[in-house]
Each structure stands twice: as structure tokens, then as C-alpha cells.
Amino acid sequence: MNTIVFLTSIVSLGLLLWGSVSRAQAEGLAQVTETRLANGLQVLMLPNSKAPVVSVQVWYKVGSGNEALGHSGLAHLTEHLMFRGTKKYGPKQFSRIVQKNGGQDNAFTGRDYTAYFENLASDRLAIALDLESDRMTGLLVDEEKFFTEKKVVQEERRLRIKDDPSASLFEEVMAAAFKSHPYKRPITGWMEDLESLNHSDFLSFYGKYYQPANATLIVAGDYDKGTLLPLIEKTFGRIPKGESLPPVTIKEPPQEAEKRVILRREAQLPFVVLAYHVPSFPHPDSFSLEVMSQILAGGKSSRLHEKIVYQEQKALDAGADYAFSSKDPFLFFLYAQAMPGQTPELIEERLVQELEDWEKTPPIPEELERAKNQIEAAFIFAQDSIFYQANLLGRYQTLGNWKDLNKFLPGIRAVQQSDLLRVYRTYFQGRNKTVGVLIPIKQAIGDRK
């Protein structure tokens, strides 16, 4: 078959499939029922009867970005403490009850949110609502429990960050990239801040942010429409309305000088990170930045992997990361870990060159279409999971409005080559860059275990 005809057919098929999945997504979101209880709790309900299961999620509008100076890590620590028991359900009973009923539960903390979830059989829905409503304001955490859990969080930080040189480098780069915005602080918290946190800090934080008006409840799955809302009213509706909370209004000033971070740490190989300040969704440029990230690092056919890892064999791994959605503008990362014998200077040079080549050899139509299709496929296929459907609703509602989900696929599909060049010239030029370099050092003989 003629190559042009073949590619045209593929593009046409992609457009046809995109049209059908876009309609399917719109129809799915049209099923969402939105209500707000008298105490301010936002409730989103999404029916899905494919399987007799439900996902119950509670998203609080509080994360590391809401912590006071010197209190980094408090949001994540509070997440841990939410499993330490209430008057009704003692320590460690929460997860045991969920597991005993054949379900799964967990939680996660971000820069702008903390979320909790239970995935259960449909006939166990009332259990999840009872448990989550009980701990929204009913935690009983004494000083002993607080300090015990704080040690757990400190050890978690040591294992995940302190003992991982590349993770430590990312932390240092973010701390340098931001002057004033709380995004400069790690979600896990600085160890010194964790050490100084006390029981009263937790009680104040929990009392301020864990309240109905600062949360969204999402129930997705196979449920009885006639009984769900009364059940929610019975469990969550009894909770008193808390005080209104002012939003975080700190704005990061434009970066006026290129910054550089050198981290010398015991490690096997050099690692290099480039970070650029960029906007987040729903900014119009977020779609182009998402596509740019996919072209640069979306799998083994991406530019960074194909050139630096496969062809040149200069790096063991190379990638890009764009968070897409956050409350405030965040960072676009490029990174690579050097192959043995390669210098960090060479790796940095290659990453910079790949960016510069963005304008010299702009993405061709096939690259652009492949990236769009990959993003769309991942977005649609992930929604086969009821958990992920609820997760998307919670995330978008917490950061803005769940209805913005309707903008995602059209926004991705509308990206053109000219948009990719515009965002490159806008955000990847001049002083808007922070460089992080990990330089391996040898362990001293006396430090060896």
C-alpha cells in the first residue's frame, strides 16, 4: 500500500475511534449526579452497573501546599493518622473491617489534596460510608499514637527519599525552582520539620481542614439510586459544618535567573534533571505540554528513549514528566540517568540539545498523531476501572470542577504543530530553567555496613 494512503487511513481511523470514545465519555459524565449537603459536603454519584462493585472516595482540599512554614509533612502525617482509630472503631480496625468484607482501602497525599478510598462489593457500600463519615471528624489520636506514627512517616521518608539519590535530587530541584510557593516543600516533609511537629500541630490541622465543606464524596459503581442519597445524608449529613477556609493565594514570581543544584551523594551513576515552570490544566497550553511530554518520553518510540537510550546508548533511562493538573502552575521535567562511563555534563548537553532540536526538527504529523492516540487510549482504557472513574471525578473536582473532564480529549485532539512550537518558545527558553545534577561519590570505608 502507498505509504501516504496508509498513514491517511490510520489518521482517519484514529479520528473515527476518537469520535466514538469522546461520545462514550460524554455520555458517561452525563450520568453523574451532583449535590451538596446542608453542611457543605460536595457529593458526586456515577452509576455503573457493569459489575456489582462500588468505589467510595473522599477527597479533601488539603495537601502539602496548605501546610504552614515549618510544618512540612503534616498533611501526609495526617493521612497516616486517619487510620489510627475513633471512639467507634479502635486502632487498626478500619482496614480490618474493609478487608474482612472483601474490599480494599488506601489513601494518598498530593500537593493540593488528600484522598481516601474503599473498593467493595455493592452490598457493602454502607460500610464504607459509615467508616469514612466516622473518621471525618471523629479521630481519637493521643500523643502516644501521634509520636508512634510520626516515627513511621520519618522511616518512610528515609527509605523512599533519603536512600534514593535520584528522588533526593528531584526534591532539591523543586526546592530551588520555587522561591515562595509552598510547592517547593516535599509532600513527605523535610526531616527537620517532621522532627519538630507535635500533637497540637496535628489537632489544629485536622480540625481546620477535615470538615464536610472542604471535601468531596464520590460514589461510583453499581448502587441503588433510591437509597444512596438518603444513606449519605444519614452518615455524612449529621456532621456539623465547619468554618469556611480561605484559598492558598501565594503566586510564584517569574524565574529571573537560571538555577543549578549539585547533589553529591553515594550513588552508582550520574543523574541529571531539567525543570521548567509551566502552567497546569485548565490553561490552554496544558494540552500542548501534555502532548510534548508524550512525544519526548511516551514509551520506547519516543524521542528521548530512541535517541539517547537506544541509538546512542548514553543513558540507561531518559524521560519527561508533566503533572498536567495541579491547583497552581508547576514544573515540566526532563531527566536521564547516565550509562557507565558517561559524564553528567554530556547527559545535560544531550537533554538540552533534544529541546533545542524541538524547533530545528519539529514533530512530524505521524509523531503528533501517535502521541495524541496514546494519550487518548490511556485516558479511555483506564476508565474501564470504576476506581479510576471515581478518581478522575475527585481529582478534577478538588482542583477545579469535574465538568472540566469534558475538555480533556477535545483539548488533546486540537493540538497542532504550531502549538507545540509556541509552548517551546514560551516556556523552554532563557532563564526559566533549573538544573539538577547528581554526582556519585564513593562510600567511605568506615561508613560501609
C-alpha positions in Angstrom: 0.0 0.0 0.0 1.1 3.5 -0.7 2.7 5.0 2.5 0.8 8.2 2.3 -2.5 6.4 1.7 -1.7 4.0 4.6 -0.9 6.9 7.0 -4.0 8.8 5.9 -6.1 5.7 6.7 -4.6 5.4 10.1 -5.3 9.0 10.9 -8.8 8.7 9.6 -9.4 5.6 11.7 -8.0 7.4 14.8 -10.4 10.3 14.2 -13.3 7.9 13.9 -12.4 6.0 17.0 -11.8 9.2 18.9 -15.2 10.4 18.0 -16.8 7.3 19.4 -14.9 7.3 22.6 -15.5 11.0 23.1 -19.2 10.4 22.8 -19.0 7.5 25.2 -17.1 9.6 27.7 -19.6 12.5 27.4 -22.5 10.0 27.9 -20.7 8.6 31.0 -20.2 12.0 32.5 -23.8 12.9 31.7 -24.8 10.2 34.3 -23.0 12.0 37.1 -25.4 13.3 39.8 -24.1 16.3 41.7 -25.5 17.5 45.0 -24.3 19.4 48.1 -25.4 18.6 51.6 -26.5 21.3 54.0 -23.2 21.0 55.8 -21.3 21.8 52.6 -20.2 18.3 51.6 -20.0 18.0 47.8 -21.3 14.7 46.6 -20.8 13.2 43.1 -22.5 9.9 42.2 -21.7 8.0 39.0 -23.7 4.8 38.3 -22.0 1.9 36.5 -23.7 -1.5 36.6 -21.0 -3.4 34.7 -20.0 -5.3 37.8 -21.5 -5.5 41.3 -18.8 -3.3 42.9 -18.5 0.3 44.1 -15.7 2.7 44.8 -16.2 5.2 47.6 -13.7 8.1 47.7 -13.4 11.1 49.9 -11.2 13.9 48.6 -10.1 16.7 51.0 -8.9 20.0 49.6 -5.7 19.9 51.6 -2.2 18.8 50.7 1.4 19.8 51.3 0.6 23.1 49.6 -1.6 24.1 52.6 1.0 23.5 55.3 2.4 26.4 57.3 6.0 27.2 57.1 8.0 24.8 59.3 5.2 22.2 59.2 6.1 20.3 56.0 4.9 16.7 56.0 1.9 17.4 58.2 -0.7 16.6 55.5 1.0 13.3 54.8 1.3 12.5 58.5 -2.4 13.3 59.0 -3.2 10.8 56.2 -1.4 8.1 58.3 -3.2 9.2 61.5 -6.6 8.8 59.8 -6.2 5.0 60.3 -5.4 5.2 64.0 -8.9 4.9 65.2 -12.0 6.7 66.5 -14.3 6.2 69.5 -16.5 3.9 67.4 -13.7 2.0 65.7 -10.4 1.4 67.5 -6.8 1.4 66.2 -6.2 -0.7 63.1 -9.9 -1.7 62.9 -10.7 0.4 59.8 -8.7 -1.6 57.3 -9.5 -4.9 59.0 -13.2 -4.2 58.6 -12.8 -3.3 54.9 -10.7 -6.4 54.2 -13.0 -8.7 56.2 -15.7 -7.6 53.9 -13.6 -8.4 50.8 -12.6 -4.9 50.0 -9.5 -2.8 49.5 -8.7 0.6 51.1 -5.9 3.1 51.0 -5.1 6.8 50.8 -2.7 9.2 49.1 -1.5 12.8 49.6 -0.6 15.3 47.0 0.3 18.9 46.8 -3.3 20.0 46.7 -5.4 17.1 48.1 -5.5 14.1 50.4 -7.8 11.3 49.2 -9.1 8.1 50.9 -10.9 5.2 49.1 -12.6 1.9 49.6 -13.4 -0.6 46.8 -16.1 -3.0 47.8 -18.9 -5.2 46.6 -22.1 -3.2 46.1 -23.9 -4.7 49.0 -21.1 -3.4 51.3 -21.5 0.2 50.3 -23.0 1.3 53.7 -19.9 0.0 55.5 -17.6 2.4 53.6 -19.9 5.4 54.1 -20.1 4.6 57.8 -16.3 4.3 58.2 -15.4 7.4 56.2 -18.0 9.6 57.8 -17.0 8.5 61.3 -13.3 9.4 60.9 -14.0 12.7 59.0 -14.2 14.5 62.4 -14.1 11.7 65.0 -10.5 10.7 65.2 -9.1 9.9 68.6 -5.3 10.2 68.4 -3.5 10.8 71.7 0.2 11.9 71.9 1.5 8.3 72.1 -0.3 7.4 68.8 0.9 10.6 67.2 4.6 10.1 68.0 4.4 6.4 67.0 3.0 7.3 63.6 5.4 10.2 63.2 8.3 7.7 63.5 6.7 5.6 60.8 6.5 8.5 58.5 10.1 9.5 59.2 11.3 6.0 58.4 9.2 6.1 55.2 10.9 9.3 54.2 14.4 7.7 54.8 13.5 4.7 52.7 11.8 6.5 49.8 13.8 9.7 49.6 16.9 9.8 51.7 18.1 6.4 50.5 17.2 7.2 46.8 19.7 9.7 45.3 17.5 10.5 42.3 14.5 11.1 44.4 16.6 13.4 46.6 17.7 15.3 43.5 14.2 15.9 42.4 13.4 17.3 45.9 16.4 19.7 45.7 15.4 20.8 42.2 11.9 21.7 43.3 13.1 23.5 46.4 15.4 25.6 44.2 12.9 26.2 41.4 10.3 27.8 43.6 11.0 31.0 45.5 7.9 31.4 47.6 5.2 28.9 46.6 4.7 26.0 49.0 5.2 23.6 46.1 8.9 24.0 47.0 8.3 21.7 50.0 8.3 17.9 49.6 5.0 16.1 50.2 6.8 13.8 52.7 8.1 16.8 54.5 11.7 17.8 55.5 13.0 15.6 58.2 13.8 18.6 60.4 10.2 19.8 60.1 8.8 16.3 60.9 11.0 16.1 64.0 9.6 19.3 65.3 5.9 18.5 64.7 3.8 18.0 67.8 0.4 16.6 68.7 -1.2 20.1 68.9 0.0 20.8 65.3 -1.9 17.8 64.1 -5.0 18.5 66.1 -5.1 22.1 64.7 -4.5 20.9 61.1 -7.1 18.1 61.3 -9.7 20.3 62.9 -9.2 23.0 60.3 -9.2 21.0 57.1 -11.1 17.8 57.8 -14.7 19.0 57.6 -17.6 18.5 55.1 -17.3 21.8 53.4 -13.7 21.1 52.5 -14.4 17.6 51.0 -15.9 15.8 48.0 -17.5 12.4 48.4 -17.6 10.3 45.2 -19.5 7.0 44.9 -19.1 5.2 41.5 -20.4 1.8 40.6 -23.4 -0.4 41.0 -25.7 1.1 43.6 -29.4 1.6 44.3 -30.2 5.2 43.2 -33.2 5.4 45.5 -31.3 4.5 48.7 -27.8 6.0 48.2 -28.5 9.7 48.8 -30.6 9.0 52.0 -27.7 6.8 53.2 -25.3 9.6 52.6 -27.5 12.1 54.4 -27.7 9.6 57.3 -23.9 9.1 57.6 -22.3 12.4 56.4 -25.2 14.8 56.8 -25.0 14.6 60.6 -21.5 16.1 60.7 -21.5 19.8 61.7 -20.5 22.4 59.1 -17.0 23.7 59.7 -15.6 27.2 59.2 -15.0 28.4 55.7 -11.4 28.2 54.6 -9.5 30.9 52.6 -7.7 29.5 49.5 -3.9 29.5 49.1 -3.2 32.7 47.2 0.6 32.6 47.0 1.8 33.3 43.5 5.2 32.2 42.4 7.1 35.2 40.8 8.7 34.6 37.3 12.1 33.0 37.4 14.7 35.7 36.7 17.8 33.6 36.7 18.8 30.1 35.7 19.4 27.9 38.8 21.7 25.0 39.3 21.7 22.3 42.0 24.7 20.0 42.6 24.0 17.0 44.8 26.9 14.8 45.8 25.7 11.5 47.1 26.7 7.9 47.3 25.3 6.5 44.0 26.2 4.3 41.2 25.6 6.6 38.2 25.1 10.3 37.4 21.6 11.6 37.1 20.5 14.9 35.5 17.2 16.8 35.8 16.0 19.9 33.9 12.9 21.7 35.3 10.9 24.5 33.7 8.0 26.5 35.1 4.8 25.8 33.1 1.1 26.3 33.6 -1.3 23.5 34.6 -4.8 22.5 33.4 -7.2 24.2 32.6 -4.7 26.6 31.0 -5.0 26.3 27.2 -1.3 25.4 26.9 -1.6 22.4 29.2 -2.8 20.2 26.3 0.2 21.1 24.1 2.5 20.4 27.1 0.9 17.0 27.6 1.4 16.1 24.0 5.0 17.4 24.1 5.8 15.2 27.1 4.3 12.2 25.3 6.4 12.8 22.1 9.6 13.3 24.2 9.1 10.4 26.6 6.0 8.3 25.8 7.4 4.8 25.5 10.3 3.3 23.6 9.4 5.0 20.3 9.7 8.4 22.0 12.4 10.9 21.0 14.4 10.7 24.3 14.4 6.9 24.5 15.0 6.3 20.8 18.0 8.6 20.6 19.7 8.9 24.0 19.0 5.4 25.3 18.7 3.1 22.2 20.7 4.7 19.4 23.5 6.5 21.3 23.4 4.3 24.4 24.5 7.3 26.5 21.7 6.8 29.1 20.2 3.9 30.9 16.9 5.8 31.1 15.6 9.1 29.9 12.2 10.7 30.2 10.0 13.7 30.8 7.2 14.4 33.3 4.4 16.9 33.1 1.9 16.8 36.0 -0.8 18.3 33.8 -3.2 19.1 36.6 -2.4 21.0 39.8 -4.0 23.9 41.6 -1.2 26.3 40.6 1.4 26.2 37.9 4.1 23.5 38.5 7.1 22.2 36.6 7.9 20.3 33.4 10.8 17.8 33.9 13.3 16.2 31.6 15.7 13.7 33.1 18.2 11.0 32.3 20.5 8.6 34.1 23.9 8.1 32.6 25.3 4.9 31.3 28.5 3.8 33.0 31.4 5.8 31.7 29.2 8.8 30.6 29.6 12.2 32.4 26.8 14.3 33.8 28.0 17.2 31.6 27.4 15.0 28.5 23.9 14.0 29.7 22.9 17.6 30.4 24.2 18.6 27.0 22.1 15.9 25.3 18.9 16.8 27.1 19.3 20.5 26.2 20.1 19.5 22.6 16.9 17.5 22.4 14.9 20.5 23.5 16.7 22.7 21.0 16.0 20.2 18.3 12.3 20.7 19.0 12.4 23.8 16.8 15.0 22.6 14.4 13.1 19.4 13.7 9.6 19.9 14.8 7.3 16.9 15.4 6.1 15.5 12.1 2.4 14.6 11.7 3.0 11.0 12.4 4.7 11.8 15.8 1.9 14.2 16.7 -0.9 11.7 15.8 0.8 8.8 17.6 1.2 10.9 20.8 -2.5 12.0 20.7 -3.7 8.5 20.2 -1.5 7.1 23.0 -2.8 9.8 25.4 -6.4 9.2 24.4 -6.2 5.5 24.6 -4.6 5.6 28.1 -7.3 8.0 29.3 -10.2 5.9 27.9 -8.9 2.5 28.7 -8.2 3.5 32.3 -11.8 4.3 32.8 -12.7 0.7 32.5 -11.9 0.8 36.2 -14.6 2.1 38.4 -12.0 3.2 40.8 -10.3 5.3 38.2 -13.6 6.8 37.1 -14.2 8.0 40.7 -10.5 9.1 41.0 -10.9 11.4 37.9 -14.0 12.9 39.3 -12.4 13.5 42.7 -9.2 14.9 41.3 -10.8 17.3 38.9 -13.4 18.5 41.4 -10.8 19.1 44.0 -8.6 21.1 41.7 -11.4 22.9 39.9 -14.6 21.4 38.5 -15.3 17.8 37.5 -17.1 19.0 34.4 -13.7 20.1 33.0 -13.1 16.4 32.2 -15.2 17.1 29.1 -12.4 19.4 27.9 -9.6 16.8 28.0 -10.0 14.8 24.8 -11.0 17.8 22.7 -8.1 19.7 24.0 -5.6 17.0 23.2 -7.1 16.4 19.7 -6.9 20.1 18.9 -3.1 20.4 19.4 -1.2 21.3 16.3 2.5 21.5 15.4 2.3 25.3 15.8 1.0 24.9 19.3 4.0 22.7 20.2 6.4 25.2 18.8 4.7 28.0 20.7 4.9 26.3 24.1 8.5 25.5 23.5 9.3 29.2 22.7 7.2 30.4 25.7 8.4 28.1 28.5 11.7 26.5 27.4 13.8 29.5 26.6 16.0 31.9 28.6 16.1 31.9 32.4 13.2 29.7 33.1 15.3 26.6 33.9 16.6 24.8 37.0 19.2 22.2 36.5 19.9 19.4 39.0 23.0 17.2 38.8 23.7 14.1 40.9 27.4 13.4 41.2 28.2 10.0 42.6 30.7 9.8 45.4 32.3 6.7 46.9 31.3 5.5 50.3 33.9 6.0 52.9 35.4 2.7 54.2 34.3 3.5 57.8 30.7 4.0 56.6 30.3 0.6 55.0 28.0 -1.8 56.7 
